[in-house]
């Protein structure tokens, strides 16, 4: 899963990274990878909240939202997430039916 650039969120409260092609992530696999790296993670079933810093929300569609006003910190967090979880290589979650 390749990501577009890190950009300012519409509400200016943080930054976001959006995958080139939306697909459903296996959040359980992402959570396990983060926990193995000792990253505090809250599983809210439809999304994960990870504390890197900054706090990052990971949605099922792969959208990442970074709670920081510092673009450099958001970019660093994206690189760290990609390294820790290998989001680009994770297969989509197939436990549910086809997404529409």
ABEGO torsion letter per residue (X at the ends): XBBBBBBBBAAGAEBBBBBABBBBBBAAAAAAAAAAAGBBBBBAGABBBBBOOBBBBBBAAGBBBBBBABAAAAAAAAAAAAAAAGAAABBBBAABBBBX
